[in-house]
């Protein structure tokens, strides 16, 4: 309860400073407070603190770019990027989708703001289709890797919750990819190193399960 109250009070103060911007523009306050939050979170991890820093930083960068260019849509892009990053940080697909939707909406508003020519929209359509087709090919190449990867993400999230740690403290994103590609127990040992061999049996069993049809 105290944690939720603390976050609520923090965000009330943040929104007030962003709206009234005493002494400095709102985005300057956002960057200063984000830096303070990251410094505090580094010294003592607190639930919700890191996420608040990510959201603040994304909004502040978008607001700064909006002030420089006069494009208000960049504020929405900044918030959307922060939500996407937060979704990646927490492995929450819903947040990532919401962030991506906000970025797309910001991009659309930006095109309307600058009065972009129709050919710009056609180029974006072509690029989008190209990325979708290439992404589909990559996903179809190795469905086994995708299954292993998803199972490892779920294991990492559960392990982090059980140990009261962040997911990236259990395994980094790069290590998850390497483990999903590992084909032997020796490779698992090499990726984990001596410091986390206590995960070896659990991960070996998990990956054997993933390999089952």
N, C-alpha and C positions, 0 to 999 in steps of 0.2 A: 504493500500500500504506500509506504514512504517513497519507494522508487517512482511509482506512477505520479505521485503528488509532485516530486522533485522535477520530473520531466515536464509536467503540465506547467509549473511555475516558470521553468526555463523557457519554454516555447512562448508563453505569454510575454515575457520580457523580450524575446527575439522578435516577435511580430510587432511589438510596440516600437522597437528601435528601427525595424525595417520600414514601418509606415511613417514615422515622424522624423527619422534620420537626423538626430541632433548632432551637430559638429561635423559629421561625415555623411556621405551618401549611404543609403541602406546596404549596398553591396560591400562597402568597406567594413561595416559592422559585421556583416555575414562572414567575411573572410577572417576577421579578427577572432570572432567567437568560434568559428570552425577550428582555427589553429589552437585556441585554448582547449576546446573539447578534445582534440586529438592528443594534445600534450597530457591532459588529465587521464584520458583513457589509456595512454601508454604507461602511466605510472600505476594506475589502479583500474583494471577493467570493470566496468559497471554496465549491466544490461541496459540497452537503449542509448548509451552515450555515443558509441561509435556510429550507430545508425544516424543519430542526430547530426553528427559531424559531417557525414557523407551528404545528407540532404542540404545542410547549410552551405557546404562548399559548392555543390551543384547549382543551387539557386543563386549564390553570390557571383559565380563566374558568368552565368547567364545574364544576370542583372547588369554586371559590368560591361559585357559585350553589347547589351541593349542600350546602355547609356552612350557608348562609343559610336554605335552605328545608327541609333534611332529606331531600331527594329525591336518592338516590344515582344515579338514572337520568340526572341532568343531567351527570354525569361522562362517560357514554357519548355523550350528545348533543354535549358539547364536543369529544370526540375525533373523533366523526363529522364535525362541522362543519369541524374542522381538516383531516381527510383530504380532504373535498370541496374545500376551498380549495386544498390542496396539489395535488390532481388538476387543478384549474383552472389553477394556476400552472404546472404542468409539461405541461398539455394531455394528461393521461393519463386516458382514459375509465374505465379499471379502478379507479383510485383514487377518482374521483368517484362511481362506482357503490358502491364499498365504503363511502365516507363517507356516502352517502345511506342505505344499508342500516343503518349504525350509528345514524344519527339516527332512522330509523323504529323500530329496536329500542328505542332509548332512550325514544322517545315511548310505545311500547307498555308498557314497564316502568313508565313514569311514570303512565300511566292505572291500571295495577294497583296501584301504590303508594298513590295517592290514593283508590282505590275509586270511580272515576268512574261516573256513571250511564249506562245504555245509550244515552240520547238523545245523549250527548256523542259516542259512537262513530258514531251515525247521522249527526250533523252533519259529522263528519270524512269519512265515506264520501261524502256529498253534495258537500262542498267538493272532494274529490279527483277525483270524476267530472267536476265542472264545469271544473276546471283541465285535465284530460285532454282534454275535448271542445274547449275553447277553444284549447289548444295544438295539437291536431290540425288545427283550421281554419287557424291561422296558418301551420303548416308547409305545408299544401296550397296556400296562396295563391301562393307563389313558390318552387317547387322549384329554379329557376335560381339564385336568391340562395343557397340552401343549398349547391348544388354549388360555387359560386364561393367561398363562405365556407370550406368544408372544404378546398379546394385552397389557399387563402391561409394557413390555419392550418398545413398541412403544409409549405408553402414557408417560413413564418416559423420553424418549428421547425428545419428543415434549415439555414436561414441562420444561426440563432443558434448551432447546433452548429459550423458551419463557422467562424464568427467568434469562438467562445469567449465568447459573450455570453448574457444572459438573453433570453427571447423578448420580454419587454415592452420591452427596450432596442432591439430591431429595429423592432417595430411594437406599439403599444398595442392592447388589445382594441377600443377605440373606432375606431381607425384601420383595423383589419381589417374591421370592419362597414362603414365608409364606403367603403373600397376595393371591397368586394364589391358595393356598390350603385352604384359609379361607372360611368358609361356612355360616357365619352370619355377620351382621353389628357389633355385639359386638366384634367379633374377629378382624374385621378391626380396630375398635377403639383401641383395646389393642395393636395391632401391630404398629399403627401410633403414639400412645402416645398423650399427650396433645399438644406437640409442632407443630404437623402437622395435626390437626383435620380439617384445612381448605381444605385438600385434600379429606376428608371423603365422601362428597356427590358425588364428581366426580368419585371417585374410586368405590363407591357402585353402581353407575349407570353403570360404565364400566363393572363391574363383573356381573351385572344382564344381560347386553347385551351379554357377553361371554356365559352365561348359556343358552341363547336362541338357539334353534336348527338352 
